[in-house]
Amino acid sequence: MKKTLALLTSSLLLSACASFQQPGDKANAEATPDKKAAPSKSAAANRKKSPKAKVQPQEDALPAVELSEDILYKVLTAEIAFQRGQWQAAYVTMLAAAQQTRDPRLAKRAAEIAVTARQPNEALVAVRLWTELAPHSDEALQNYLGLIMLGDSVDEIEPLLSQRLKEAAPQARGPMILQFQRLLARARDKQGGYAILQKVVQPYGDLPETHLALAQGAFSVGDGATAQREAAAALKIKPDSELALLTSAQVASDQQEATRLMVDFLRKYPDAREVRIAYARSLVDQKAFKEARSQFEALLKEDGEDPTTLFALGVLSAQTDQLKDAESYLQRYLQVLAAQPEDDRDPSQAILLLSRIAEERRDFDAALRYLDQSEPGADGYVNIQVRRAQLLARKNDIDGARKALEAAQSESSNDAEQLQLLQAESMLLRDANRTQEASDVLKGALERFPNNTDLLYDHAMVLEKLGNFDAMEKSLRRVIQLAPGNQHAYNALGYSLADRNIRLPEALELIKKAAEMAPQDAFIADSLGWIQFRMGQLSEAETQMRRAYALRPDPEIGVHLGEVLWVRGKQDEARKVFREVQAKDPENDVLKSTLARLNVKP
């Protein structure tokens, strides 16, 4: 269970920290001032300390054109044609109306028609007109840039960007420069986009945003030295800029240098929240979980209701075996989400982890109660129901587990979710040694999804357990036909033949094929060693088995290695391996049957 919990928390750490901005993300956030986000209390406090002048966008005047019968007729005709699927007639008519009236709204509509019809060239013509008629429209500019980036002639955008910066209010130029950098980075010609950026921002070298944009641009084209130099220049202009420091860390030569920059900055500016978040993330990446936890705890002192920090601390605490703390943080996280119904975060990961923690202390009822906090239709609901079924099965209530899964199936119309639920049901039945029922579930699932390779593979494994080897082979052959790159199907068929000691040359070829596809797969390496053992190649078998067991000390691989060693006369070493397996999994059926067959007492 602890291994399962560790795997779960390791994967959740990625999603926990993914909610925090990456070192380069803040530039994008500042470059898009109209992006809505719920600020933390600390962010609000920082804004009070350093008020920024509010920049009012310049409005473009609409033409004083009377809505004549002719214009109304053209607009209506275009819309009707578009609804009937006649995009070309609709586009031409709408564009002509825009040219006639000089109304940017009609040019915008013509562009929308072309974009919907997937006609980028026509869309670009309409957007050019839209930009001409509304030269101060951010929406028009962004669409213009977006379409230009799809082509090869990005240089036509340079005069427009230069003019926009020239006309902008001084306090608006910094965010605008960062916005332009992000848009130019999307160009198909990366070097061309970067060259335009350099020309456009050249008059504004006194702005830290200019150097930040150039650092990001240089970094995007692989010029690390220039990126580091420009980021340092931005930091020199504004030494307390979190954005400049984060950019410097992002473009640093290595992780060690990035860490040093963040640590030094935090010593000078301990309230730098964004830098502390980035530092905590880097510690997670380096698997320094205890140190990362201390950073998140500092963040929580600043804002005790921040859900992302609470979730990260919950996961980190679980990762470091502080399960009581983990439970407390995750409970608080769910309480905060419940008090913020407008927050669209998915609570299912926290619910699942809380359930795992309760299971760890063998409190299955508490684990089930945590799952009750998820409602039908919520994100992650199917995963919750699968988890519920697994817990019921652990309480030996297989029928209750099946009812939970069947109820979830009736509530879902999604094919992917239906497949997940059917596979979970068959797995529960297999683990409970209700093999025939598992086969029946999979057979029914294959009637609905006949070419699903996962179902076919699972059914093959159940059929093998039932001793129906012909049907098993037919199912695996079907998997190979549908998915020639599925190494597991080759391996499973080859291993089955080897284990039954039949058609050994064919089994060897199948397993070799699997090994070519996945040379580091421990189970495939085990199969290769097992077929070599069956063919009397004992030295090669031992080498393969040792390699497989080193890759993954799985009980079944250990049993195979022990048997090879025993047959080779290395009984003491074999007993040692058998004892290791027995300590890990004393009820392992393969171990029991092997020890009985060899008459070994480890």
C-alpha positions as CSV (number, residue, x, y, z in Angstrom):
1,M,0.0,0.0,0.0
2,K,2.8,2.4,0.8
3,K,4.3,1.8,-2.6
4,T,1.0,2.6,-4.2
5,L,0.6,5.7,-2.1
6,A,4.1,6.8,-3.1
7,L,3.4,6.3,-6.8
8,L,0.1,8.2,-6.5
9,T,1.7,11.1,-4.6
10,S,4.6,11.3,-7.0
11,S,2.2,11.7,-10.0
12,L,0.0,14.2,-8.1
13,L,3.0,16.4,-7.3
14,L,3.3,17.1,-11.0
15,S,-0.3,18.3,-11.1
16,A,-0.1,20.1,-7.8
17,C,2.8,22.2,-9.0
18,A,1.5,22.6,-12.5
19,S,-1.0,25.0,-11.1
20,F,1.8,27.4,-10.3
21,Q,3.3,29.6,-13.0
22,Q,6.4,28.5,-14.7
23,P,9.3,30.9,-14.6
24,G,8.3,32.3,-18.0
25,D,4.6,32.3,-17.5
26,K,4.4,35.6,-15.7
27,A,5.6,37.4,-18.7
28,N,2.7,36.0,-20.6
29,A,0.3,36.9,-17.9
30,E,1.5,40.5,-17.8
31,A,1.4,40.6,-21.6
32,T,-2.3,39.8,-21.4
33,P,-3.7,42.4,-19.0
34,D,-7.3,41.5,-19.8
35,K,-6.9,37.8,-18.7
36,K,-9.1,37.2,-15.7
37,A,-7.7,35.4,-12.7
38,A,-8.7,35.3,-9.0
39,P,-5.8,37.0,-7.2
40,S,-4.6,35.7,-3.9
41,K,-4.7,37.9,-0.8
42,S,-1.0,38.5,-1.1
43,A,-1.3,39.5,-4.7
44,A,-3.9,42.0,-3.8
45,A,-1.7,43.4,-1.0
46,N,1.2,43.8,-3.3
47,R,-0.9,45.8,-5.7
48,K,-1.8,48.1,-2.9
49,K,1.8,48.7,-2.1
50,S,2.8,49.3,-5.7
51,P,-0.2,50.9,-7.5
52,K,-0.1,50.9,-11.3
53,A,-1.7,53.5,-13.5
54,K,-4.7,52.1,-15.2
55,V,-4.3,52.2,-19.0
56,Q,-7.5,52.9,-20.9
57,P,-7.4,51.3,-24.4
58,Q,-7.9,53.8,-27.2
59,E,-11.3,53.4,-28.9
60,D,-11.7,53.4,-32.7
61,A,-14.6,55.5,-33.9
62,L,-17.2,53.7,-36.0
63,P,-18.1,55.1,-39.4
64,A,-21.2,57.4,-39.6
65,V,-23.0,55.2,-42.2
66,E,-26.7,54.9,-42.4
67,L,-28.1,51.4,-42.3
68,S,-29.6,51.4,-45.8
69,E,-31.8,48.7,-47.3
70,D,-28.9,47.8,-49.6
71,I,-26.5,47.3,-46.7
72,L,-29.0,45.4,-44.6
73,Y,-29.8,43.2,-47.6
74,K,-26.2,42.3,-48.1
75,V,-25.6,41.4,-44.4
76,L,-28.7,39.3,-44.2
77,T,-27.9,37.6,-47.6
78,A,-24.4,36.7,-46.3
79,E,-25.7,35.3,-43.0
80,I,-28.3,33.1,-44.8
81,A,-25.7,31.9,-47.3
82,F,-23.4,31.0,-44.4
83,Q,-26.1,29.1,-42.6
84,R,-26.7,27.1,-45.7
85,G,-23.1,26.1,-46.0
86,Q,-22.2,28.5,-48.8
87,W,-19.2,30.1,-47.1
88,Q,-17.7,31.6,-50.2
89,A,-20.8,33.6,-51.2
90,A,-21.2,34.7,-47.5
91,Y,-17.6,35.8,-47.2
92,V,-17.5,37.8,-50.5
93,T,-20.8,39.6,-49.7
94,M,-19.8,40.4,-46.1
95,L,-16.3,41.6,-47.1
96,A,-17.9,43.8,-49.9
97,A,-20.2,45.3,-47.3
98,A,-17.3,46.0,-45.0
99,Q,-15.3,47.7,-47.8
100,Q,-18.4,49.8,-48.7
101,T,-19.2,50.9,-45.2
102,R,-15.7,51.0,-43.7
103,D,-17.2,49.3,-40.7
104,P,-14.7,47.1,-38.8
105,R,-17.5,45.0,-37.3
106,L,-18.4,43.7,-40.8
107,A,-14.7,43.0,-41.6
108,K,-14.5,41.1,-38.4
109,R,-17.6,39.0,-39.4
110,A,-16.1,38.3,-42.8
111,A,-12.9,37.0,-41.0
112,E,-15.0,34.8,-38.7
113,I,-16.8,33.3,-41.7
114,A,-13.4,32.5,-43.4
115,V,-11.9,31.1,-40.2
116,T,-15.0,28.8,-39.6
117,A,-14.6,27.6,-43.2
118,R,-10.9,26.9,-42.6
119,Q,-9.8,29.4,-45.2
120,P,-6.7,31.1,-43.8
121,N,-5.9,33.2,-46.9
122,E,-9.3,34.7,-47.1
123,A,-9.4,35.2,-43.3
124,L,-6.1,37.1,-43.6
125,V,-7.5,39.5,-46.2
126,A,-10.5,40.2,-44.0
127,V,-8.4,40.7,-40.9
128,R,-6.1,43.1,-42.7
129,L,-9.1,45.2,-43.5
130,W,-10.3,44.9,-39.9
131,T,-7.0,46.1,-38.6
132,E,-7.0,49.0,-41.1
133,L,-10.5,50.1,-40.0
134,A,-9.8,49.6,-36.3
135,P,-6.1,50.3,-35.9
136,H,-6.2,50.4,-32.1
137,S,-8.2,47.1,-31.6
138,D,-6.2,44.5,-29.7
139,E,-8.5,41.8,-30.9
140,A,-7.9,42.8,-34.5
141,L,-4.2,42.9,-34.0
142,Q,-4.0,39.5,-32.3
143,N,-6.0,37.9,-35.1
144,Y,-3.8,39.6,-37.7
145,L,-0.7,38.4,-35.9
146,G,-2.1,34.9,-35.4
147,L,-2.8,34.5,-39.1
148,I,0.5,36.1,-40.2
149,M,2.3,33.6,-38.1
150,L,0.9,30.7,-40.1
151,G,2.6,32.0,-43.3
152,D,6.2,32.8,-44.3
153,S,6.0,36.6,-44.6
154,V,6.0,37.8,-41.0
155,D,7.9,41.0,-41.9
156,E,4.7,42.7,-43.1
157,I,3.7,43.0,-39.5
158,E,6.7,45.1,-38.4
159,P,5.4,48.6,-39.3
160,L,2.1,48.0,-37.5
161,L,3.8,46.8,-34.3
162,S,6.2,49.8,-34.4
163,Q,3.3,52.2,-34.9
164,R,1.3,50.6,-32.1
165,L,4.3,51.0,-29.7
166,K,4.9,54.6,-30.8
167,E,1.3,55.6,-30.2
168,A,0.9,53.7,-26.9
169,A,0.9,55.5,-23.6
170,P,4.3,55.2,-21.8
171,Q,2.9,53.0,-19.1
172,A,1.3,50.7,-21.6
173,R,4.5,50.0,-23.7
174,G,6.0,47.4,-21.3
175,P,3.1,45.0,-21.3
176,M,2.6,45.6,-25.0
177,I,6.2,44.6,-25.7
178,L,5.8,41.4,-23.8
179,Q,2.6,40.7,-25.6
180,F,4.3,41.2,-29.0
181,Q,7.1,38.8,-28.0
182,R,4.7,36.1,-27.2
183,L,2.8,36.5,-30.4
184,L,5.9,36.7,-32.6
185,A,7.2,33.5,-30.9
186,R,4.4,31.6,-32.6
187,A,5.8,32.4,-36.1
188,R,6.6,29.5,-38.3
189,D,9.9,31.4,-39.0
190,K,11.2,31.6,-35.5
191,Q,14.3,33.5,-36.4
192,G,12.3,35.9,-38.6
193,G,9.9,36.6,-35.7
194,Y,12.8,37.3,-33.4
195,A,14.5,39.6,-35.9
196,I,11.2,41.7,-36.1
197,L,11.1,41.8,-32.3
198,Q,14.6,43.2,-32.1
199,K,13.8,46.0,-34.6
200,V,10.4,46.9,-33.0
201,V,11.7,47.2,-29.4
202,Q,15.1,48.9,-30.3
203,P,13.9,52.4,-29.3
204,Y,12.8,51.3,-25.9
205,G,16.0,50.0,-24.3
206,D,15.4,51.8,-21.0
207,L,12.4,49.5,-20.3
208,P,13.0,46.3,-18.4
209,E,10.2,44.7,-20.4
210,T,12.3,45.2,-23.6
211,H,15.2,43.2,-22.2
212,L,12.8,40.5,-20.9
213,A,11.1,40.2,-24.3
214,L,14.5,39.9,-26.0
215,A,15.6,37.3,-23.4
216,Q,12.5,35.2,-24.1
217,G,13.0,35.7,-27.8
218,A,16.6,34.7,-27.8
219,F,15.8,31.7,-25.6
220,S,13.1,30.5,-28.0
221,V,15.6,30.4,-30.9
222,G,18.3,28.7,-28.8
223,D,20.6,31.7,-28.1
224,G,21.2,31.0,-24.5
225,A,24.1,33.5,-24.0
226,T,22.0,36.4,-25.4
227,A,19.0,35.4,-23.3
228,Q,21.1,35.4,-20.1
229,R,22.6,38.8,-21.0
230,E,19.2,40.4,-21.7
231,A,17.6,38.9,-18.5
232,A,20.5,40.3,-16.5
233,A,20.0,43.7,-18.1
234,A,16.3,43.7,-17.1
235,L,17.3,42.8,-13.5
236,K,19.8,45.6,-13.4
237,I,17.2,48.1,-14.4
238,K,14.7,46.8,-11.9
239,P,16.5,44.7,-9.2
240,D,13.4,43.8,-7.3
241,S,11.5,42.6,-10.3
242,E,10.2,39.0,-9.8
243,L,9.5,38.7,-13.5
244,A,13.1,39.6,-14.3
245,L,14.5,37.1,-11.8
246,L,12.2,34.4,-13.0
247,T,13.3,35.0,-16.6
248,S,16.9,34.9,-15.5
249,A,16.3,31.5,-13.8
250,Q,14.4,30.2,-16.8
251,V,17.3,31.0,-19.2
252,A,20.1,30.0,-16.8
253,S,22.7,27.7,-18.0
254,D,21.7,24.9,-15.6
255,Q,19.4,24.0,-12.7
256,Q,22.1,24.8,-10.2
257,E,22.6,28.3,-11.5
258,A,18.8,28.8,-11.6
259,T,18.5,27.7,-8.0
260,R,21.3,30.0,-6.9
261,L,19.6,33.0,-8.5
262,M,16.3,32.3,-6.8
263,V,17.8,31.6,-3.4
264,D,19.8,34.9,-3.5
265,F,16.8,36.8,-4.6
266,L,14.7,35.4,-1.8
267,R,17.3,36.4,0.8
268,K,16.9,40.0,-0.4
269,Y,13.2,39.9,-1.0
270,P,11.6,37.2,1.2
271,D,8.1,38.4,0.3
272,A,8.6,37.6,-3.4
273,R,5.8,35.1,-3.7
274,E,6.2,34.2,-7.4
275,V,9.9,33.5,-7.0
276,R,9.2,31.4,-3.9
277,I,6.6,29.4,-5.9
278,A,9.2,28.8,-8.7
279,Y,11.8,27.8,-6.1
280,A,9.4,25.3,-4.5
281,R,8.6,23.8,-7.9
282,S,12.3,23.4,-8.7
283,L,12.8,21.6,-5.4
284,V,10.0,19.2,-6.3
285,D,11.6,18.6,-9.7
286,Q,14.8,17.7,-7.8
287,K,12.8,15.4,-5.5
288,A,13.9,17.6,-2.5
289,F,10.4,17.1,-1.0
290,K,11.1,18.2,2.6
291,E,12.7,21.4,1.4
292,A,9.9,22.0,-1.0
293,R,7.4,21.5,1.8
294,S,9.1,24.2,3.9
295,Q,8.8,26.7,1.0
296,F,5.1,25.9,0.5
297,E,4.6,26.3,4.3
298,A,6.1,29.8,4.0
299,L,3.6,30.5,1.2
300,L,0.7,29.3,3.3
301,K,1.7,31.7,6.1
302,E,1.2,34.5,3.6
303,D,-2.1,33.2,2.4
304,G,-3.6,30.5,4.5
305,E,-6.6,30.0,2.2
306,D,-4.7,29.5,-1.1
307,P,-6.0,26.2,-2.5
308,T,-3.1,25.5,-4.7
309,T,-0.7,25.8,-1.8
310,L,-2.9,23.6,0.4
311,F,-3.1,20.9,-2.2
312,A,0.7,21.0,-2.8
313,L,1.4,20.7,0.9
314,G,-1.1,17.8,1.2
315,V,0.6,15.9,-1.6
316,L,4.1,16.7,-0.3
317,S,3.2,15.6,3.2
318,A,1.9,12.3,1.9
319,Q,5.1,11.9,-0.1
320,T,7.2,12.3,3.0
321,D,5.0,10.0,5.1
322,Q,3.5,12.9,7.2
323,L,0.0,11.4,6.7
324,K,-1.8,13.2,9.4
325,D,-0.5,16.5,8.1
326,A,-1.4,15.4,4.6
327,E,-4.9,14.6,5.7
328,S,-5.3,18.0,7.4
329,Y,-4.1,20.0,4.4
330,L,-6.2,18.2,2.0
331,Q,-9.3,18.5,4.2
332,R,-8.7,22.3,4.4
333,Y,-8.2,22.3,0.6
334,L,-11.7,20.8,0.1
335,Q,-13.2,23.2,2.6
336,V,-11.7,26.2,0.7
337,L,-13.1,24.8,-2.6
338,A,-16.5,24.3,-1.1
339,A,-16.5,27.9,0.0
340,Q,-15.5,29.1,-3.5
341,P,-18.1,27.5,-5.8
342,E,-16.9,29.7,-8.7
343,D,-13.5,27.9,-8.6
344,D,-13.5,25.3,-11.3
345,R,-10.7,23.1,-9.8
346,D,-11.3,19.4,-9.8
347,P,-11.4,18.1,-6.2
348,S,-11.2,14.4,-7.2
349,Q,-7.5,14.1,-6.8
350,A,-7.6,15.3,-3.3
351,I,-10.6,13.0,-2.5
352,L,-8.7,10.0,-4.0
353,L,-5.6,10.8,-2.0
354,L,-7.5,11.2,1.2
355,S,-9.2,7.9,0.6
356,R,-5.7,6.3,0.1
357,I,-4.5,7.8,3.3
358,A,-7.5,6.4,5.2
359,E,-6.9,3.0,3.6
360,E,-3.3,3.1,4.6
361,R,-4.4,3.0,8.3
362,R,-7.0,0.3,7.3
363,D,-9.9,2.6,8.0
364,F,-11.9,1.4,5.0
365,D,-15.2,3.1,6.2
366,A,-13.4,6.5,6.4
367,A,-11.9,5.9,3.0
368,L,-15.4,5.3,1.6
369,R,-16.8,8.4,3.3
370,Y,-14.2,10.6,1.6
371,L,-15.4,9.3,-1.7
372,D,-19.0,10.3,-0.8
373,Q,-17.9,14.0,-1.3
374,S,-17.9,13.5,-5.1
375,E,-21.2,13.9,-6.9
376,P,-22.4,12.4,-10.2
377,G,-21.4,14.5,-13.2
378,A,-18.4,16.0,-11.4
379,D,-14.9,15.8,-12.9
380,G,-13.2,12.6,-11.9
381,Y,-16.4,10.9,-10.8
382,V,-15.7,7.7,-12.7
383,N,-12.3,7.4,-11.0
384,I,-13.9,7.9,-7.7
385,Q,-16.4,5.1,-8.4
386,V,-13.6,2.7,-9.5
387,R,-11.9,3.6,-6.2
388,R,-15.1,2.9,-4.3
389,A,-15.4,-0.5,-5.9
390,Q,-11.7,-1.4,-5.1
391,L,-12.3,-0.5,-1.4
392,L,-15.5,-2.6,-1.3
393,A,-13.6,-5.5,-2.8
394,R,-11.0,-5.1,-0.1
395,K,-13.8,-5.5,2.4
396,N,-14.7,-8.7,0.5
397,D,-17.9,-7.1,-0.8
398,I,-17.4,-8.0,-4.4
399,D,-21.1,-7.8,-5.2
400,G,-21.3,-4.3,-3.7
401,A,-18.3,-3.3,-5.7
402,R,-20.0,-4.5,-8.9
403,K,-23.1,-2.6,-8.0
404,A,-21.1,0.6,-7.6
405,L,-19.5,0.1,-11.0
406,E,-22.8,-0.7,-12.7
407,A,-24.4,2.4,-11.2
408,A,-21.6,4.5,-12.6
409,Q,-22.1,2.9,-16.0
410,S,-25.7,3.8,-16.0
411,E,-24.8,7.4,-15.2
412,S,-22.2,7.8,-18.0
413,S,-22.8,7.9,-21.7
414,N,-19.1,8.4,-22.4
415,D,-17.5,5.4,-24.3
416,A,-14.1,5.9,-22.6
417,E,-15.6,5.9,-19.2
418,Q,-17.7,2.9,-20.0
419,L,-14.6,1.0,-21.0
420,Q,-12.8,2.1,-17.8
421,L,-15.7,0.8,-15.7
422,L,-15.9,-2.5,-17.5
423,Q,-12.2,-3.1,-17.2
424,A,-12.3,-2.3,-13.5
425,E,-15.2,-4.8,-13.0
426,S,-13.3,-7.5,-14.8
427,M,-10.2,-6.8,-12.8
428,L,-12.0,-7.0,-9.5
429,L,-13.5,-10.4,-10.5
430,R,-10.1,-11.7,-11.6
431,D,-8.5,-10.7,-8.3
432,A,-11.3,-12.4,-6.5
433,N,-10.7,-15.6,-8.5
434,R,-14.1,-15.3,-10.1
435,T,-12.5,-15.8,-13.4
436,Q,-15.4,-17.1,-15.4
437,E,-17.5,-14.0,-14.4
438,A,-14.6,-11.8,-15.4
439,S,-14.5,-13.5,-18.8
440,D,-18.3,-12.9,-19.2
441,V,-17.9,-9.2,-18.4
442,L,-15.1,-8.9,-21.0
443,K,-17.0,-10.9,-23.6
444,G,-20.0,-8.6,-23.2
445,A,-17.7,-5.5,-23.4
446,L,-16.1,-6.9,-26.6
447,E,-19.6,-7.1,-28.2
448,R,-19.8,-3.4,-27.7
449,F,-16.2,-2.6,-28.5
450,P,-15.0,-5.5,-30.7
451,N,-11.7,-3.8,-31.8
452,N,-10.6,-2.4,-28.5
453,T,-7.1,-3.8,-28.0
454,D,-7.1,-3.3,-24.2
455,L,-10.2,-5.4,-23.8
456,L,-8.9,-8.1,-26.2
457,Y,-5.6,-8.3,-24.2
458,D,-7.5,-8.4,-20.8
459,H,-9.8,-11.1,-22.2
460,A,-6.8,-13.1,-23.4
461,M,-5.3,-13.1,-19.9
462,V,-8.5,-14.3,-18.3
463,L,-8.9,-17.0,-21.0
464,E,-5.4,-18.2,-20.2
465,K,-6.3,-18.4,-16.5
466,L,-9.3,-20.5,-17.5
467,G,-7.1,-22.8,-19.5
468,N,-8.7,-21.8,-22.8
469,F,-5.4,-21.4,-24.7
470,D,-6.8,-21.5,-28.2
471,A,-9.2,-18.6,-27.5
472,M,-6.4,-16.8,-25.7
473,E,-4.1,-17.1,-28.7
474,K,-6.8,-16.0,-31.1
475,S,-7.4,-12.9,-28.9
476,L,-3.7,-12.0,-28.8
477,R,-3.3,-12.5,-32.5
478,R,-6.1,-10.1,-33.0
479,V,-4.3,-7.5,-30.8
480,I,-1.2,-8.0,-32.9
481,Q,-3.2,-7.5,-36.1
482,L,-4.9,-4.3,-34.8
483,A,-1.8,-2.9,-33.1
484,P,1.4,-4.3,-34.5
485,G,3.5,-2.2,-32.1
486,N,1.9,-3.7,-29.0
487,Q,4.9,-5.4,-27.4
488,H,2.7,-6.7,-24.5
489,A,0.7,-9.0,-26.9
490,Y,3.9,-10.5,-28.4
491,N,5.3,-11.0,-24.9
492,A,2.2,-12.5,-23.5
493,L,1.8,-15.0,-26.3
494,G,5.5,-15.9,-26.3
495,Y,5.5,-16.4,-22.5
496,S,2.4,-18.5,-22.6
497,L,4.0,-20.9,-25.1
498,A,7.2,-21.0,-23.1
499,D,5.5,-21.6,-19.8
500,R,3.6,-24.5,-21.4
501,N,6.9,-25.7,-22.9
502,I,5.5,-25.9,-26.5
503,R,6.4,-24.3,-29.8
504,L,9.6,-22.9,-28.2
505,P,11.3,-21.5,-31.4
506,E,8.1,-19.6,-32.2
507,A,7.9,-18.4,-28.6
508,L,11.5,-17.2,-28.8
509,E,10.8,-15.1,-31.9
510,L,7.7,-13.6,-30.4
511,I,9.5,-12.6,-27.2
512,K,12.5,-11.3,-29.2
513,K,10.1,-9.1,-31.2
514,A,8.7,-7.7,-27.9
515,A,12.3,-7.1,-26.6
516,E,13.2,-5.1,-29.7
517,M,10.2,-2.8,-29.0
518,A,10.8,-2.4,-25.3
519,P,14.4,-3.4,-24.4
520,Q,14.1,-2.0,-20.8
521,D,10.9,-3.8,-19.9
522,A,11.6,-6.1,-17.0
523,F,8.8,-8.5,-17.7
524,I,9.9,-8.9,-21.3
525,A,13.4,-9.5,-20.1
526,D,12.0,-12.1,-17.7
527,S,10.1,-13.8,-20.5
528,L,13.3,-13.9,-22.6
529,G,15.2,-15.5,-19.7
530,W,12.4,-18.0,-19.2
531,I,12.3,-19.2,-22.8
532,Q,16.1,-19.6,-22.7
533,F,15.7,-21.6,-19.6
534,R,13.1,-23.8,-21.3
535,M,15.4,-24.3,-24.3
536,G,18.3,-25.4,-22.0
537,Q,20.3,-22.2,-22.4
538,L,21.0,-21.9,-18.7
539,S,23.9,-19.5,-18.7
540,E,22.0,-17.0,-21.0
541,A,18.8,-17.5,-18.9
542,E,20.6,-16.6,-15.7
543,T,22.1,-13.5,-17.3
544,Q,18.6,-12.4,-18.5
545,M,16.9,-13.2,-15.2
546,R,19.5,-11.2,-13.2
547,R,19.0,-8.3,-15.5
548,A,15.2,-8.5,-15.3
549,Y,15.3,-8.7,-11.5
550,A,17.6,-5.7,-11.3
551,L,15.3,-3.7,-13.5
552,R,12.3,-4.6,-11.3
553,P,12.4,-6.8,-8.2
554,D,9.0,-8.3,-8.9
555,P,8.0,-11.4,-7.0
556,E,7.3,-13.5,-10.1
557,I,10.6,-12.5,-11.7
558,G,12.4,-13.4,-8.5
559,V,10.8,-16.8,-8.5
560,H,12.0,-17.4,-12.0
561,L,15.5,-16.3,-11.1
562,G,15.5,-18.5,-8.1
563,E,14.5,-21.6,-10.1
564,V,17.2,-20.9,-12.7
565,L,19.8,-20.6,-10.0
566,W,18.5,-23.8,-8.3
567,V,18.8,-25.8,-11.5
568,R,22.3,-24.4,-12.1
569,G,23.4,-25.7,-8.7
570,K,23.5,-22.4,-6.9
571,Q,21.1,-23.5,-4.2
572,D,22.3,-21.1,-1.5
573,E,21.8,-18.1,-3.7
574,A,18.5,-19.5,-4.9
575,R,17.2,-19.8,-1.4
576,K,18.2,-16.2,-0.7
577,V,16.2,-15.0,-3.6
578,F,13.2,-17.2,-2.6
579,R,13.4,-15.7,0.9
580,E,13.3,-12.2,-0.6
581,V,10.2,-13.0,-2.6
582,Q,8.6,-14.6,0.4
583,A,9.2,-11.5,2.5
584,K,7.5,-9.4,-0.1
585,D,4.6,-11.6,-1.0
586,P,4.2,-14.7,1.2
587,E,1.0,-15.7,-0.5
588,N,2.3,-15.6,-4.0
589,D,0.9,-18.6,-5.9
590,V,3.9,-18.9,-8.3
591,L,6.3,-19.0,-5.4
592,K,4.3,-21.7,-3.6
593,S,4.0,-23.9,-6.6
594,T,7.6,-23.5,-7.5
595,L,8.9,-24.3,-4.0
596,A,6.6,-27.4,-3.9
597,R,7.7,-28.6,-7.3
598,L,11.4,-28.2,-6.5
599,N,10.9,-29.5,-2.9
600,V,12.7,-26.4,-1.5
601,K,12.4,-24.9,1.9
602,P,13.9,-21.4,1.7
